[in-house]
Amino acid sequence: MTPGARRAGSLGGLLLVGAAGLVWGSIPVVLHAADGASVIKVFYRVFFAGIVLVAWMTATGGWAEVVKLPRRKLWQLVGQGVILTVNWVLFLTALDMTNVATAELLGYMGPVFVAALAPFVTKERFDVRIVVPMLLALGGIAVILAPQGLAMAGGRQLLGAVLAFLSAMTYALLLLRSKKILHGVTGRALMIVEYGVASVLLLPFVIWLYARGQGPTTLASYGALATLGIVHTALAGMLFLAGLRRVRTDHAAILTYAEPASAVVFAALFLGQALTLPTVVGGVMVVAGGALVARLESRDVAMGPESAGAFDGDDSAGSGPAS
């Protein structure tokens, strides 16, 4: 391949990854159009995404990839599915309870946690280069939340912020586990296992919530949830994988920060959530910190909460939101 062709392929890959990030950034707008409990929203997200994947794997013969998985590897992927389910429930609940900027930017602390915790999990030497981006990201969170402190204390907003922070922690756990167990596993094999596990885990809660009258109440809600599963989960995940095959993982990771940045803008445009100066300044600090971490070549940092579900340049996949 000529240098010009390589550059064109890399540019195309970056555009695909950036497009996926922009699609994920519109998730809060889509969720706003759907009522019902967050657990039900997560269920329909994986249910509709699973339908797309089942059709894709049936058409391409991809089921053989799942059947051939060793039992130990399959159980490890089931574990990823459990953690992914918790991650998405935490993140979507946070979006219901606090403003988009707080939920998205706290959720994007995940890559910083990965860099900080990797030495304890993988026994690698601590990389002192992460200190500055970690302080930058933590400082950004403080800038965002400090003006809201009194209003959030003890209330729904504070709980939403805590859940978003916990979603970042579960995302970091997913990435740290993926380093050991996802070699040789294709993206679609991982996603079908994850979404199957999530559907089974959530179904009893969904039935209970419907019995309590907490399910979606309008056809428009079901349409929004179908869009969330088909477009924002399955198709955006495939878009991300297609782009990631053409570019370095760390370069792709930087472009996934289009998600929280665009989410804040979309929320301001379509949901009436004002962009305050602390939110803008803090958001820039968080995104800059995460981008700096993503640039560290010794780290396999991939994506954020909503892109969680598919990554890795060798067509393997790992587990967010958003993604």
N, C-alpha and C positions, 0 to 999 in steps of 0.2 A: 504494500500500500504506500502510495506517495505521501510526502509530508502534507501536501495540500488536501488530499483525501482524508488524512488523519485529522487535520484541523477542522475540516467540514463535518466529519463524523462526531468529533468532540463538541463542536458548537451545537450540532443537532441534539446531542445527548443532554447538554446543559439546558437547552430550550425545553426539552421534554420534562426534565426534572423541575425546572422553574415553573412550568405549566402545572405540574402535579401539585406543587406547593401552593399555587394560586387557587387551584380547585379546593384543596384542603382548607384554605383560609376562608372559604365561603361556607364552611360547615355551620358556624353559629347562626348564620342567616337562615339556612335550611331548617335547623333545629327550632328556630323561633316560629316557624310555620306549623310546627307539630306540637300538639298537646300530649298529655300522658306522662307517666312516670319515666325517669331516666333509664331504669332497667329495661323497660319495654322498648325504648328507643334503641338501646344497644342490641337487644334481641333482633329487632327488625333490620338493624344495620348488618349484622352477620348473616341473618336469614336471606335477605335479598342478595347480598354479595355472594353467599354460598350458592344460590341458584345460578348466578352467572358463571361461577367457577365450575359447578357440576356440568353445565352445558359445554363449557370450554374443554374440560378434561375428557368428557365423553366424545366430543368431536375430534380431539387430537390424540386420543389414546393415552392420556396422562395418568389414568388410574393405575397403570403398571408401576409408576413411580412410587405410589403409596403402598401397593401390595408388596413390593420388594424391600420395603424398609425393614431393617432388623427390629425385633421386638423391643430391645433396649432403646434404640433410637426413637421408635414410635412413642414409647412412654415418655421420653424426654420432650418430644414435641407436644404431647398432651399437657405436660407441665407448662410449656410455653403458652399453650392455649388458655390454661387456667389463669396465669398471670396477666395475659393480654385482656381477658375478660374483666378482671379486677381493674386493670389500668383504664379501660374504656368506660366502665361504670363510674369510676372516680372522676374522670375528666368530663364526661357528659353531665354528671351531676353538678360538678363545679360550674359548668357553663350555665346551668339552670339557676344557680344560687348566687353567683357574683357576676360582675361585668366581664365582657369578653377580654379586655386588655389584661385584667388580673389573671383570669384563668389561663389564657394562652401563654402569657409571658412566664408565669410561674411553672406551667407545664413544660416550658422549654428550658428549664434548669436541668433537665435530664442528662444531656451530653456533658455538662460540667460535673455532675455526680459520677458519671461513668469514669471520667478522667481521674477524679479524686479517689474513687474506691477501687479502681482496677488493681493497684499494687497489693491490696489486701486479699483480693479474690484470685487474681492470676499469679501472684507472687512476683510480679515485675517490679523493677526498681522505680521508686517514686520519681515522676517527671516534674522537676521544679518549674518548668515552663508553664504549668497550669495555674500557678499561684495568682498571677496577674489576671488572667481571664476569669478565674473563680471569684476573686475579689470584685472584679468589674460587674459580673453577673449578680452577685449578692448585693452589691451596692445599688444596682438598678432596681432590684426587688424592693429594697428599703425606700428608694425614692418614690416608687409607685405606691407602696402601701402606707407610708408614713402620713400623708395628708388624709388618708381614709381611716386612720387608726381609731380615733374616738368614735366615728360613726359605725365602724365595723365591730367594735369591742362587744363580744358576747352575742353578736347577731348573725343573721343569715349570711351576710357578706363575708364575715370572718370565717365561718364554716366552709363556705365555698372556696376561699383562698387556701384553707388548710387541705381541702380535698384536692385542689389543683397541685399543691406542693407534693402530696402523697402520690398523685399520678406521675409526677416527675420521678419520684423514687422507684415506683414500680417499673417505669420505662427503663430506668438505669439498670434495674435487676434483669429485665429482659435482654438488654444488650450484653450485659456481663455473662449471662448464661449462654447467649448465642455464640460467643467466642469459642466455646468448647464443644457445642453439640450440633452446630448447623452446617459443618463442612460436608459437602456432597449432597445436601438436601436442596431440591429445587424450590423456587419461590411458590409455585402453584401447589406443590405437595405440602409445604408448610401451611399455606393459607387454608387449604381445604381441611387439614387436621385442626388448626386453630379455630376456624369458624364452626366446624362441627362440634368441637368441645364446648365452645361458648354457647351454642344453641342448646345443647343438652343441659348445661349448667343453669342457664337462665330460664328455661321453659317452666319449671315449677314456680318460680317467682312471678313469671308473667301470668300464669293461670291464677295465682293468688291475687295479684294486683287487678286483673280484670274482674275477679269476683268482688273486689272492693270498689269497683267503679273508677279505677285509675288508668284505664286504657285510653287510647286516642278516641276522640268523639266525632271527628269529621272525616269525610273522604279526602279532603285536602291534607289532613294530617298523615293519612296513609300514603298519599302521593309524595309528600315530603320525605317520609321514611324510606320509601322505595328509591327515591332519588339519592338519599344518603347512602344506601347500601349499594346500588348499582353504579352510580356515577362517582361518588366521593370515596367509596371503599374499593370496589372491584376494579373499575375502569381506571381510576386514578392510580391505584396500586400497580396495574399493568403498565401504565404510562411511565411511572417512576422506574420500574424495572427495565423497561426498554431504554430509557435514558441512561440508567446506571451502568448498563453493559458497555457504554461507549466512553465513560469518563471515570476519573479517579473517584473513589468513595469520599475522600475528604473534600474534594471540590463539589461533589453533589450535596454533601452535608451542608455546605454554606448556603446553597440555593434553597434548601428546604426551609431556611429561615424566612423565605417569602411567605410561609404560612402564617406565623404570628403577626408579621408586619401587615400583610394584606387583611388578616382577620380584624385587626384594630381599625383599619380604614373602612372595611365593609360595614363594621358595626356602627361606625360614625355616619356612614352614608345611608344605611338602610334600617338601622335599629335605633337611631337617635341617641347613641351613646357618645357623648362629647369627648373630643380629644383634648385633654388637659395638658398643660406644660409638663407637670411631673410624669404623666403617663408617657409622653413622647420622649422625654429625657431618659427616664428609667428604661423604656423599651429599647432605645438605641443602645444603652449600656448592656442590657441582657443579651440582645442579638449580637452585639460586638463580642461579648464574652464567649458566647456559644460558637461564633464563627472562628474566633482565635483557637478555641479548643479543637474544632473540626480541622483546622489547618495543621495541627501537630501530626506529622507523618507517622509517628510511632503509635498512634491511637486509631482504632477501628471505630470511629464515631460515625453514625449514619444519619439518623433522622429524628424527627420529633413525634409527639403523641399521636397525631392523626395519621402520619405516615407509617406508624407502627403497624406491621403486618407484612411488609415486603421490602427486603433490601439485600444487597451484596452483589458485587460485580460478576461473580461466577454463576449467576442465576440461582444462588441460594437465597434464602430469605430469613428475615428476623423480625422481631416484634418490638402504635400507638400506637395519636387521637388517634392522625389524626389522623394516625393519623390516623 
